[in-house]
Amino acid sequence: MPLFIRKFEMKSKEEFRHGLTHFTMFAKWCFCAVIIGAFVGCVGTLFHYLIQYSAQTFAVSNQRMVWLLPIVGLVIVASYKLCGMDNDKGTNMILVSVRSEEKPPIFTAPLIFFSTVLTHLAGGSAGREGAAIQMGGGIGYQIGRLLRLDEKDQKLIIMCGMSAAFSALFGTPVTAAIFSMEVISVGAMYYSALVPSVISALVGYCIAIRFGVEKTSFPLEAIPEITIPSVARVTVLAVLCGLLSIVFCVVMHGTGKLLKKAYPNKYIKILVCSAVLINLTYLVGSGDYNGAGMGLINDAVLNGHTMPQAFVLKLLFTAITLGAGFRGGEIVPSFVVGATFGCLVAPVLGISGTFAAAVGMIAVFCGVTNCPITSMILSVEMFGPKGLIFFAVAVATSYMLSGYYGLYMGQKILYSKDKAEFINTSAH
């Protein structure tokens, strides 16, 4: 047989084996992603309805449920201590586990599930996405252990679980898939997780929709024409939102550190903060700043209405709630702060209040998470594609001006935001 024919046969066999390996890996991750998406999607759907029930119960009680905060706080602190997680790092632990050998404890998912529900029931100011990330990542890791995946595959399966939980709760599957890959290390996307993250997010989304969970979206009508003045106005708003995102992160981290230093005993700390939250709730005279704050978002984005102090009060309530040791997330509160602030400054900038609220919501989200691609996709899934150019300008501006601040101190910023250089620093 001629030499060139033998070489051709060898190359063909090598290419076939290479293709077969890729197909096998694809099939493997499809299988794993469907399992993760289905299980986490069901848990996420149950979590959604329990959070919804807690919020409705708090609203119907005319804020009287806020008196449960001390009891709920003590239960949460005691539960984490009993399970050996009294030094739990929350969402940061999940992010770090993707990059290191650290593993999510087995009690991560159940503890964050029930503690977040209790926090919302008693009127603590917190979101639900932090719980989704921890819950999805924790469940994903444990299922990965049952499937006997190796250490490298376990990191992908954690991101897979994060995607499914985020998608089930918010109804934004593409955002969920990209967020889990982008939030770990800024400047380096984990593309190896693309297939499992997309599939698990889609499965989680379909299950949630099948059980009646409504997608988080808003009809946005007052989108201006693309002109130099309109783009300039949006840019100014984005500059302000980028600076606001720094304030958001500083206040959140600073409050937690201050409370930890002032009250080393976690039981005393959460009791003192519960008393402060109760007094703040009655001082304000409403429960608008308790819970996730979706009512404030709806007023700003749908009606173009907000109170001047809304973004300050929401930030204050959230910082005290999470700094005290109650559980939940920071992203929905950041939505509230961005939407109400955007709506507030809209008349000064000559922008529609509803449109400015939407832009502020996305810009602050980008600033606090350092996830620009996720933010642009989120704008499309929440508000439709018509205003994408404005959201892209706002996201780019806020991303650069927010510096190296971020909600998650476990997040690594690998590349400079204003230079083509590697920096490898943690968000602060």
Disulfide bonds with the S-S distance in Angstrom:
none
